[in-house]
Amino acid sequence: MPIALLPSAYRGRNADMAAAEKVSVSLSAEDLTWARQRAKREIKSLSAVLSEALRRQRQAEARSRLLADLGTDDISESDRNQVRSEWRTPSNVRPPRRRTAKRAKKS
């Protein structure tokens, strides 16, 4: 099926999804209800919601390991917000230059 004909929910998936494995998991009724509601609200598959939750947990664990390596247990919310702000607006990146139309040469 050509990509243009795929539903929008399937376009733009990352390469990790192509290598996904099918598994069976057991969830509490409450967790399953939450995940299904979130999937419906965000127009995602249940698998995408669960994958996102796992990815976020892995990131949290990686942050904890980094903080431990730096000799601290946690950073303040204001410090976290400052770092996030710096990530969103890097000082070393200039905005893209606008292209100008090429002018026709006069003969």
C-alpha positions in Angstrom: 0.0 0.0 0.0 1.5 3.4 -0.9 2.3 5.6 2.1 -0.1 8.3 0.9 -3.0 5.8 1.3 -2.1 4.8 4.9 -4.1 6.4 7.6 -2.4 9.4 9.2 -1.9 7.5 12.5 0.6 5.2 10.6 2.6 7.9 8.9 5.8 9.2 10.5 6.4 6.2 12.8 9.9 5.8 13.8 12.1 2.9 12.8 11.8 1.3 16.2 8.2 0.4 15.4 9.2 -1.5 12.4 11.3 -3.8 14.6 8.6 -4.2 17.2 7.8 -7.6 18.6 4.3 -8.8 19.5 4.0 -9.8 23.2 1.2 -10.6 25.6 1.0 -8.6 28.8 -1.3 -8.6 31.8 -2.5 -5.2 33.1 -4.8 -4.3 35.9 -8.3 -3.3 34.7 -7.7 0.3 35.9 -4.4 0.6 33.9 -5.9 -0.9 30.8 -8.9 1.4 31.0 -6.5 4.4 31.3 -4.3 3.3 28.4 -7.3 2.7 26.1 -8.8 6.1 27.0 -5.5 7.8 26.3 -5.1 6.0 23.0 -8.5 7.0 21.9 -8.0 10.6 23.1 -4.6 10.9 21.3 -5.7 8.9 18.3 -3.0 6.3 18.9 -2.8 2.6 19.1 -2.7 0.9 22.5 0.7 -0.3 21.6 1.9 3.3 21.0 0.6 4.4 24.4 2.4 1.5 26.2 5.6 2.1 24.2 5.6 5.8 25.1 5.1 4.9 28.8 8.0 2.5 28.7 10.2 5.0 26.8 9.5 7.6 29.4 10.3 5.2 32.3 13.6 4.3 30.6 14.4 8.0 30.3 13.6 8.6 34.0 15.9 5.8 35.0 18.6 7.2 32.7 18.2 10.6 34.4 18.5 9.0 37.8 21.7 7.2 36.8 23.1 10.5 35.5 22.2 12.4 38.6 23.8 9.6 40.7 27.0 9.9 38.6 27.0 13.6 39.2 26.7 13.0 42.9 23.2 14.2 43.5 19.8 12.6 44.0 17.6 15.1 42.3 17.4 18.6 40.9 14.9 21.3 41.7 11.9 21.9 39.5 13.2 25.4 38.6 16.5 23.9 37.5 14.7 21.3 35.4 12.6 24.1 33.8 15.7 26.1 33.1 17.4 23.2 31.3 14.2 22.5 29.3 14.1 26.1 28.2 17.7 26.0 27.1 17.0 22.8 25.1 14.1 24.5 23.3 16.0 27.7 22.4 19.6 26.9 21.8 21.8 30.0 21.6 24.1 28.6 19.0 21.5 28.0 16.3 20.5 30.8 14.0 17.1 30.9 12.4 17.1 29.7 8.8 17.7 32.3 6.1 14.8 33.2 3.9 15.2 32.4 0.3 14.6 35.1 -2.2 13.2 34.5 -5.6 15.8 34.4 -8.4 15.6 37.4 -10.6 15.3 36.9 -14.3 18.4 38.2 -16.2 17.7 41.1 -18.5 19.0 40.5 -22.0 
